Amino acid sequence: MKLYYKPGACSLSPHIVLREAGLPFDLVKVDLAAKTLADGSDFRAVNPKGQVPALALDEGGILTEGAAIVQYIADKAPESGLIPAAGTIERYRVQELLNFIGSELHKGVVPLFPMLKDKVSDTYREFAAQVLGAKLAILNQQLEGKSYLTGEVFSVADAYAYTVLSWLPRISFDLSPFPNLKAFAERVAARPAVQAAHAAEAQG
Ligand SMILES: N[C@@H](CCC(=O)N[C@@H](CS)C(=O)NCC(=O)O)C(=O)O
């Protein structure tokens, strides 16, 4: 498999999952602004959406959308415990989380990124920050009394939530009202697979 990624972007989530799963893969860095690969070729020829993550599959073809990609990887390594079996209520719980993280948190942070400051009004930024705070409070509550979002076992939802939380310092978002999120982010950051993913992305 080949993971198309940008350092620190949402592609960090499937990158972590690949390492947690212990599966072989290659990393391909994307210049998202130019939509090019290192050899100058057009990334949109790989993924017409022009977005990371994108996963080139061993059986051929490209899988896009982070929530689908992490489930695909985890299902390739069922012994990793990264995702419950398909069809169980526990699986739907993880899918519920992935969707919440993707649609409410991931896309909720974007308007607050400093690089978009000129494109987003102050009024909208204030509103977006308020909404994001409310959604983070829900995630904080979900973690009450648990090490990870679904309990004591690290799942693909944790990799995605951790990735989005890792952006909060960039938008100067104060996590102190959410002690469970802070402890969770530190717990996930300490996992060897996560440290290895950060190290590999820093090397480029
Ligand atoms: N719906 C996609 C969104 C992926 C996404 O937003 N990727 C960002 C990086 S975190 C990106 O590629 N941005 C560049 C662009 O949209 O042109 C998913 O969940 O995988």
Ligand as a Chemical Component Dictionary entry (heavy atoms), coordinates in Angstrom:
data_LIG
# 
_chem_comp.id                   LIG 
_chem_comp.type                 NON-POLYMER 
_chem_comp.pdbx_formal_charge   0 
_chem_comp.three_letter_code    LIG 
# 
loop_
_chem_comp_atom.comp_id 
_chem_comp_atom.atom_id 
_chem_comp_atom.alt_atom_id 
_chem_comp_atom.type_symbol 
_chem_comp_atom.charge 
_chem_comp_atom.model_Cartn_x 
_chem_comp_atom.model_Cartn_y 
_chem_comp_atom.model_Cartn_z 
_chem_comp_atom.pdbx_ordinal 
LIG N1  N1  N 0 -13.339 14.390 3.216  1  
LIG C1  C1  C 0 -11.910 14.192 3.227  2  
LIG C2  C2  C 0 -11.261 15.499 3.598  3  
LIG C3  C3  C 0 -9.769  15.415 3.524  4  
LIG C4  C4  C 0 -9.135  16.777 3.753  5  
LIG O1  O1  O 0 -9.778  17.741 4.174  6  
LIG N2  N2  N 0 -7.837  16.846 3.444  7  
LIG C5  C5  C 0 -7.122  18.094 3.547  8  
LIG C6  C6  C 0 -5.895  17.958 4.425  9  
LIG S1  S1  S 0 -6.323  17.648 6.121  10 
LIG C7  C7  C 0 -6.675  18.483 2.154  11 
LIG O2  O2  O 0 -6.237  17.648 1.379  12 
LIG N3  N3  N 0 -6.791  19.769 1.842  13 
LIG C8  C8  C 0 -6.437  20.293 0.560  14 
LIG C9  C9  C 0 -7.642  20.565 -0.292 15 
LIG O3  O3  O 0 -8.779  20.342 0.148  16 
LIG O4  O4  O 0 -7.435  21.024 -1.420 17 
LIG C10 C10 C 0 -11.510 13.088 4.211  18 
LIG O5  O5  O 0 -12.225 12.939 5.232  19 
LIG O6  O6  O 0 -10.525 12.381 3.962  20 
# 
loop_
_chem_comp_bond.comp_id 
_chem_comp_bond.atom_id_1 
_chem_comp_bond.atom_id_2 
_chem_comp_bond.value_order 
_chem_comp_bond.pdbx_ordinal 
LIG N1  C1  SING 1  
LIG C1  C2  SING 2  
LIG C1  C10 SING 3  
LIG C2  C3  SING 4  
LIG C3  C4  SING 5  
LIG C4  O1  DOUB 6  
LIG C4  N2  SING 7  
LIG N2  C5  SING 8  
LIG C5  C6  SING 9  
LIG C5  C7  SING 10 
LIG C6  S1  SING 11 
LIG C7  O2  DOUB 12 
LIG C7  N3  SING 13 
LIG N3  C8  SING 14 
LIG C8  C9  SING 15 
LIG C9  O3  DOUB 16 
LIG C9  O4  SING 17 
LIG C10 O5  DOUB 18 
LIG C10 O6  SING 19 
# 
